[in-house]
């Protein structure tokens, strides 16, 4: 799964001017996210073994779901339940559409 990331060499600077630890590789770049708020990914994905839960968070994510997943998709609360054998292709499709996914 590829998300928009900052380089691991970049650092966060506090208002006091002190440098903090490096930004982790899985940090979502707000400038690259098409979510509704800066820093909010388009999707969150949870691994539950044989089932993954895919939570759409942005309008673009809901539009992607409507355009790319089967109409008989399984809704589980606020998420879509995806069998493990299909999740990789779905995540690649999300990435190809330049949307972001964050694991939970």
VENURJO-V609318 format. One record per run of one state. SS is the DSSP state (@ for helix, = for strand, . for the rest). FROM is the first residue (numbers start at 1). LEN is the number of residues. Records with the same first field share a line. If there is no record, write none. Layout:
BEGIN
SS->FROM-LEN / FROM-LEN
END
This chain:
BEGIN
.->1-10 / 14-5 / 23-20 / 49-2 / 57-2 / 69-5 / 77-2 / 97-4 / 104-1
=->11-3 / 19-4 / 43-6 / 51-6 / 74-3 / 79-5 / 101-3
@->59-10 / 84-13
END
